[in-house]
């Protein structure tokens, strides 16, 4: 770590912030900032938003994902993923909350019309909010149909935040344009709390952050060095995802990256 980020993390620790990690899915925070979380002493609250599938008939994208994970039923996959997430964060003595919202890959249309219902007998995709992974899920465009979902998530996070002393948010910056990551990133702007954005791994191996978002929110980038072997052992708790994400069981080596508002950096370093 360079001296400046060393000082920032020391100040965050001294201020005794509670770190609310708002993870879209059941591995995002671990993948992106597992190294950072493993070396700080602040209280950590692990909040994972999208932790359920739906009862919709499997789309082609869903079938492909389940095959990649080695599962036949999404319900069983999510039971195992939640257990993995709890086990991983228990190593950090973290509180874990799983909000029970439906993952974009399974999210149903809230009010399908009669024509969509009829067409769904031929293709179940017609009842999905984000029917095709490569076209819709990683489009970066959050659907207007997610309005109620967003309101529910905001209420859930507020209820958790008020139970914790001196909370600060950690959330994705949205590299890779997964709509759930973008939704969570933008939702965190609604809270009157300091926010640390993380670079979404492994999307950041081939994609870049939204520079407009960085400039608009006056964000400064910092790289974090960490114990790669320690992080790898942390990630291996996510057995259902590890082999699908990393060929030959090898995690690519990349420094973790976080983004902080420059005013927050100046404020915290001045004290």
N, C-alpha and C positions, 0 to 999 in steps of 0.2 A: 504494500500500500504506500502511496506517496504521503508525505507529511500532512498535507491538508485533509485528506480523507481520514487519516489516522486521528487528527484533531476533531473532526466532525463526529466520528463514531464515539470518541471519548466523551465529547460534550453531550451527545444523545444519551449515553450511559449515565453520565452524572446527573442529567435532568430527570432521570428515572422515567422516561417515556414508556408507555405500554405500546408495543408494536402490534398493530392490527394488520395482519397479512390477509389482504382480500384476494384470494386466489380464485380465478374463474373455474378451474377444473382440479381434479384430485391428483395433482402433481406439479402444477405450474409454479408455485412458490418454491418448492423443493428444487426443481430443475433450474430455476433462474437465480435464486439467492440462497440456496442451501448452504453454500460456503460461508456467506455473511452471517446467516442465522446461527450457524454452528460455532461462531466465535464471539458472540455478544452475550451480555449477561442480563439484558432487559427482559421483562416479562413479555412473552410472545403469545398472541392469540391468533390461532389459525382458523380463518373463516373461508370455507370453500362454498362457492355459490351454486354451481351447476353440478348436482350430485345424483341426478335421477334420469332414467329413460322414460318413455311414455308407453302407452298401450297400443300405439299405432302399429299397423302391419309394417314389417321391416322394408325400408327403401333399399335401393341398390347400394347407396353409400353406407347405410347401416350394416348391411350384410358384409361389405368389404371390411369395415372396421372390426366387426365381431370376429371375422376370420383371421384378421391380423393379430388379434388378441388371444385367439384360440378358444373362443366361447361360442356357444350356440344361442344363448339367451342373454339379453342385455341386463335383465334383472339380476342375474347371478354375477355378472361382471361388476355391476355397481356395488353389490354387497361386498365383494372382495376388494374393490378399490377403496371403499370407505374404511374397511379394516386395515388396509395397507397404510392409508393416510394417518389414521389414529396411531398406529404403531410407530410410524416414522416420527411424528411430532411429539410423541410421548418421550422420545429420547432427548428432546429439548425442554421437557417439562412444560410444554405448551398446553393451553386450553384449546380444544377443537370444537368448532361449530360447523355443521353441514346443513346448508340452508334448504336443501330439498327442491331447488329449482331444476327445471328440465333442460338438459344439455341441448344446444342448438341443433345437433345432429338428429335429435328426436322431437324437437319442439313442434307441437301441433298448431295449426291455425286456430285461433280462438273462436271464430265464427265462420266456418266454411259454408259456402252457399250450396244450393241444391245441385248446381252444375258440377262443382268441385267434388261433391259427394258421389255423384254419378260416375265421374271420370276416375275416381279413386278405386273403383271396382276393377279398372284395368291397370292403373298404376297408383300405388299408395302415395307416391310423391305429391299428388294433388292435395293431400291433407296436411302437408308439412309446411311450416313457415320457411324453413331453409332446406328445400328438397334435395339439392345436389351439393356435395361437399366442395368440390373445386370451383363451382360456379357461385354458390350462395354462402356457404359457411365461412370461406376465407375471402369474401368479397370486401370486407371492411364496412359494409353497409347494414346497419342495424335496422330491422324491419319496423314499420309503424305498428305492426301487430304485437310488438313487444312492450307496448306502453304500460299495460297492467303489470307485466312481469317486472319491469324496471321500478315501478312504484312499490311493489311488494318487497323487492330486494332492498331498496332504500330504507324502508321501514324496519326490516330485519336488522340491517347493519346499525342503524341508529339505536335500536334497543340494546345491542351488544356494546356499542361505544359508550353509552351512558353508564354502563356497569363497570367501566374501567377507568382508572386514574390516569390523567395526562396522556390520552391516546394520540398516536400518530399513525397515519395510514401508510401501508406499503401495497402497491398495486402494479399491474403490468402497464407498459407504455404502448403496447399494442402492435409490436413488430410481428409481421406475418398476416395481419389483418383478419385474424379469426374474430368473428362478430361477437363472441362472448367476451373476448379480451377487450375489444373496443367498447363494448357496453359497460363493462366494469370500470375501465379507465375513465370514461366520460361521466359515469355515475359518481365516481369519487370526487369529481369537481364540485358536486352539490354540497359536500360537507365542509364546514368551516374548520378544517383541520390541516395541519402541515402534512404533506404527502411526499413519500419517496417512491419514485417510479422505477421499476426494474426492467432491464432489457430481456425480452422474452426468449429464453433458451428452450429448444434448439433452433427456433425460427431465425434467430440472429446469426446463424451460421451462413445463411444465404440471403437474408432480407435486411432492410434498413429501417430505422425509425422514421416516423412522420416529422420532417423538419418543421413544417408549419405548426404542429402541435408544440414542439420544443420551443420555437421562437415565441409563439403566442403566450406560453406559460412561463417564459423567461427561465428555462431550465439549463442547468450546468451538468455536464457529464463527468462521472468519476469511475475509474476502474478499481476493482478490488481483487487483490491476490488472496488466495486461500489454500488450504490443504486439500489438494485434489483427491487424494486417496480417502480422506475422511468424508468428503462430499460423495464420492462414488459409493461408499458403504451406506450412506444415508439414502441415496437414490435406489439402491438395490432392494430397499423395503418395498418399492413399487414394482413387484414382480410381474404383474399383469401387463405393464407398459414397457419394462426395461428392454426386453428382446425386440419388441416392435419398434422402439425408438433407436436403439443402438445396435448396429450390426456387429457381430463377433463379440458382443458384450463389452465393447470399448466405448467409453464416453469421450467424445472429442474434447480436447483441452482448450478452454477459452476463459479468459478472465471474466468475472461477473461485472456487470456495468449497472450503475444506478444513476438516476437523474434527480437533482434537487433544484428547487426554486432558488435563484441567486440571492434574493432578499432573505430567505430562510438561512442560507449559508452564512451570509454576512451577520445576521442576527445571532446565530448560535455561536459563531466564532468570536463575537465581540464580548461575550460574557465570560 
